[in-house]
């Protein structure tokens, strides 16, 4: 049986807006990251949890590069789907890593 899940874009927006508002209220309008590089598992391996992942299936990502790509995308109209990957990398860092008010 194939698993699937459907989410509402408007609900996703509501949740994201709430989380960002709470982040700004708690930590101010700026988030400072203390690490730039992170491990990244290549797609489709990231979703194949039953297979072994080798070092060849991974890469090193960079938060500053993801942020630059997102910011440039406001002017250059990037491939929208991959912009979500860059955004996810930034959001993951907010959830995972220590940060402080600038």
HUZIVEN-V986245 format. One record per backbone hydrogen bond with DSSP energy under -1.0 kcal/mol. NH is the residue of the N-H (numbers start at 1). CO is the residue of the C=O. If there is no record, write none. Layout:
BEGIN
NH_CO, NH_CO
END
This chain:
BEGIN
12_8, 13_9, 14_10, 15_11, 16_12, 17_13, 18_14, 19_15, 20_16, 21_17, 22_18, 23_19, 24_20, 25_21, 26_22, 27_23, 28_24, 32_100, 38_61, 40_59, 42_57, 46_42, 47_44, 51_48, 57_54, 58_55, 59_40, 61_38, 63_36, 66_62, 67_63, 68_64, 69_65, 70_66, 71_67, 72_68, 73_69, 75_72, 76_72, 77_73, 83_79, 84_80, 86_82, 87_83, 88_84, 89_85, 90_86, 91_87, 92_88, 93_89, 94_90, 95_91, 96_92, 97_93
END
